[in-house]
Amino acid sequence: HTRFRNVTGVQTCALPILAGESRAAARIEALEFRAATCPAVRAVLDELQRRCIGRALADPAPGGPRDWAREFALPTEKLGRLLHVEDALHSAVAAALK
């Protein structure tokens, strides 16, 4: 059984999940970010989509905004956008765990 969650804000994160033995054991089946953003942040979003598939809801994303900024060599000005990405992802996970 798959559920679909949306979180609105600067970034929108759609998070269908796979039911597991419990919601906490559920894994991410697909992840979609909808955002009007620059190509540099879009590259981070695309990579996060790829990396999050199959991860447990309890640990949805590898690293955090500072890690992503460093890995993609983004300027400090982009950190705020990445914080919004993290917030959207965590909000979607929190909603899925309810």
WOBELGI-V800655 format. One record per backbone hydrogen bond with DSSP energy under -1.0 kcal/mol. CO is the residue of the C=O (numbers start at 1). NH is the residue of the N-H. E is the energy in kcal/mol with one decimal. If there is no record, write none. Layout:
CO,NH,E ; CO,NH,E
This chain:
3,17,-1.1 ; 5,15,-1.9 ; 7,13,-1.0 ; 12,34,-2.5 ; 14,32,-2.3 ; 16,29,-1.3 ; 16,30,-1.3 ; 23,26,-1.1 ; 26,57,-2.6 ; 27,18,-2.7 ; 28,54,-3.3 ; 32,14,-3.4 ; 34,12,-1.6 ; 38,42,-2.4 ; 39,43,-2.0 ; 40,44,-1.2 ; 41,45,-2.5 ; 42,46,-2.7 ; 43,47,-2.0 ; 44,48,-2.7 ; 45,49,-2.5 ; 46,50,-1.7 ; 47,51,-2.6 ; 48,52,-2.4 ; 52,55,-2.2 ; 55,28,-2.7 ; 56,59,-1.5 ; 64,68,-2.7 ; 65,69,-2.6 ; 66,70,-2.2 ; 67,71,-2.9 ; 68,72,-2.4 ; 69,74,-2.7 ; 70,73,-1.1 ; 75,78,-2.1 ; 76,79,-1.8 ; 78,82,-1.7 ; 79,83,-2.0 ; 80,84,-1.5 ; 81,85,-1.7 ; 82,86,-2.4 ; 83,87,-2.4 ; 84,88,-2.5 ; 85,89,-2.3 ; 86,90,-2.7 ; 87,91,-2.5 ; 88,92,-2.1 ; 89,93,-2.2 ; 90,94,-2.6 ; 91,95,-2.3 ; 92,96,-2.0 ; 93,97,-1.9
